[in-house]
Every structure is written in C-alpha cells, then in structure tokens.
C-alpha cells in the first residue's frame, strides 16, 4: 500500500455540485481548486472526484464518451492538471473515478463496434451472434445497431458492457478471457490509467470493479486476475498510485490487488446497519422501524456490523489492504436523513477512529440534508444526495452566482439550511467536531489505517461499543440513555481522556457514559 494512504482521509466531491467558479450553475474544476484551502483546513488530505470526463450525462458522467478528455462543463484537461498541481502543493492527493466496465453508447469505440463491417473494435463490446434471440441472465439492448446482433449492458441502457471475456463459455459468441480482443480491452483501460497518472493523478477509485469478466465464478477468479495485472503495472511503474474498489467484498478485492475497498450500503450488508437500517417506499418515506445503531432510540445492534466487519478486517490485515468506511456517497441517502447533528457527531467519532481509510462525502461535515427531488441525469432516489454544497447564506447558499433556475440542482430552501459559514463560527458545531476528530486522527498514528483493532465490549442489542486502537481506548454510546459497564477484566490500566462528546468516564475498570456520548482515552 502506498505510504501516503496510511494517514489518508478522503473527501468525495461530486464536481457538478461542489462550487461553481464561472457562474453557469454547474460546479467545475476551478471551483474545486478555489476550495482546496477549505478541504485542507477540514483535515482531509485526499480527494475522490466523481467522473469528470466527457459524457452525454445520462448517468451523471458514469457513461464516459472520452476517457482522456475533461467534460467541457467542468473545464479542460489543463484545468484538471492544475488541480493536481495545486492539490499537491497543499499536501492533498487526488483520485479520479475510473469506469472500466462500460462506456457511453456515444463513445467512439462503440460507434465503431456497432458497425456491420468488421473492424478492430468489433469485439470491444459484448455482442451476441443473432439480432432476435433473447439473452438469458444479462441485460441487453436489441434493435439499435447496424450489425445483426444485440449488445450486453452493464447498468443502464446507455452503458454497453466492455468485453473482457467470459470465465465460463456457454454460447458461441462468448469470447474467452485470453482472446486478443479481450486483452486489447484491458490494455486500453490501462492506457487510460497511465494517461492520467502521467498527468499527475494519484490513483483511481474503480466503479463496479467486480463487473468485468462475465460468467465469472463465485470467487471472481477471472476478474481478480485482471486486477492483479493492473496492480503489477502500478507497482512497477507507479508505486505511489492508489487503487480503491467499489466491490464491497474485501475478501476478494484486496487479494485481487486493490489497496482499499468500500463497504457498501446494499440491503442486508453490515455497514447498512450503522445508519441506514430502514426500508423506504417509492416516495422515500421510511416504512416500519429504523433500527440503525446510531439512532438514539437504542434499537440498533452493533454485532450485525461487527460480525461481518471482522471477516473483512482479518483479510485486509493479512493482505495489507484497507477497509474504506464512508459517511455517505453519491449513491447513498445522506445520514442526516434520519440522524440529528448529535447523532451524526457520535457516528463520525466512530467513523474516524476505526482502522482503514475513511471517506467523507462533501456536505456531510455540516449535516447537509437529503432532499426529495425528481431524478436528474439518471440519479433517481440518489438525486437528493447530490445537491449543491452550502457555503454561506448568500445567493444559492454560496454555490453559484447563476440564476436559481440554471443551477444543476436546487439548493436546500429551508431557512435553517446548514452552511459552512455559520458552523465555522460555532465552536460546538458539527463542522468543528469533524475538524477536531480529524486532527485527533492525524496526531495519533494509532488511529490511522493500521490494523490494530481490539474489540473490548460489544453485546447484541446493547450499548456501549468499546474498542482499542493501540494505546488508545474508544467508547461509543449512541443511545438516548446512560450506560455503565464493568470492563476491568479487559482494561485495567489507568486512562487519560483526550477527547469526548458529551460526558463519559473510563476509570477503575468501569466505563460510564451519558446518553449520546463518545470518548477517547490514552492508556
């Protein structure tokens, strides 16, 4: 793992919604450059920028039309290179979002691939051998190509799947992974990676990293082999470049060559039990109970998370990788949807004192709200988590000088919409709590990426959670009632408090915590 990732705290930026520097209503690269000082002051030393490449934006840029060109609405390639340069001057690394599983149907590769006359791109995408036959087990599109075939898709209709081959061949049109055209696809993606690494980028977050090889086995043997090839290239030519996967299965992704892997919010996943353990109807209304661990009503169960997390943790420890815990992302409902600022503060205490590489989604540091909005650029329910950053109480909450109707998405119209400007002035604000927590992490190596976790106290459907990171003990009580537990058999050495939210004590073998509290002690 690159040395810099050992202390990395990532800040995810949805570029069209972060800061509009040129007044056209859409965030841009110059806007990010102008806010690098804020990001550094916040305590983040790495960025993940969602796709900023040329695109028809039917899926918010995850439908790439040109991997080597910045989308004009964000600026130019030179602007992105300037962002790399200026970020590095501030001690900030920059990851770009790589989408290797599919492109836009407007990509030149696809425009050539769909032609009836064979050419070098004919097998760049996955085509069947007939135009009318249904394709079982895959999404596909028929009737929109010159060639008498249908093509497979990776997600939306506008995202034809790139062809890396099939691990198990079940049909004559399915190519093996070692077919020259499948190898050419992998080489083309590695060429894209080299292009941006040479321009100054520090690595990639990889979208749907598990999706490359089709008919793969349960262990993703074929897809893993491809990523190990990428990792060999990086280790040889770009040893400081980071590779972070959207996979959600560190047992597979870390041995496959990734340095870190996100835990995802999918139904039934342990990560979801922390802040999103609820069910929504089609109107984005919670149906039934919210049993999230960090809800103060105390109906959560930390063992749901830990039972899964421990398996991931051991694999990462053995293979030298990291778990990436997120506050939220562009695909997830913001945690403020159900959590109050105090609940968020306790959650962030946990998030930033766990091993691995944490990711903070823009706006979560001030508790930006999830807005119930119509879909935009394929966002659907996710659109409400992609609204403009709220900088101050000025026009458009400081995001843009454009008329409101020209904004990429509307800003929060509530009179009490949280802003950076207001929270910077309040010592106990959520923003300043995040700053303090990140400073604590930065100043204590035991709280950084290294796998030094020891769970001291975690009971089913009970509070608190108590764990150690090296010489530090951490206790978390998100419930709305005080707790007191005897941990003398587990922790008997004297401890000095170095940070707390609320009031809590750790002395003489007892941990005593008031409602919704969090504490860190030096032993």
Secondary structure, DSSP 8 states (H G I E B T S, - for coil): --GGGGG--EEEE-GGGT--SSSSSS--HHHHHHTHHHHHHHT--EEEE---EEE--SSTTSSEEEEEEE-TTT--HHHHHHHHHHHHHTT-EEEEEE--SB--TTSHHHHHHTSSS--TTTTSB-B-S-SSS--TTS-EE-S-SSSS--EEBSSSTT-BBB---BSS--STT--BTTSHHHHHHHHHHHHHHHHHHHHT--EEEETTGGGSSBT--TT-HHHHHHHHHHHHHHHHH-TT-EEEE--S-HHHHTTTT-SEEE----TT-TTHHHH--SEE-TTS-EES----TTSTTS---HHHHHHHHHHHHHHHHHHT-EEE-BS--TTS--GGGT--HHHHHHHHHHHTTSSS--EEETTGGGT---------TT-GGGGGGS------SSGGGGS-SS-GGGSSS-----TT---HHHHHT-TTSHHHHHHHHHHHHHH-GGGSSS--EEEEE--TT-S-EEEEETTEEEEEE-SSS-EEEE-TTT--S--EEEEEES-EEEETTEEEE-SSEEEEEE-
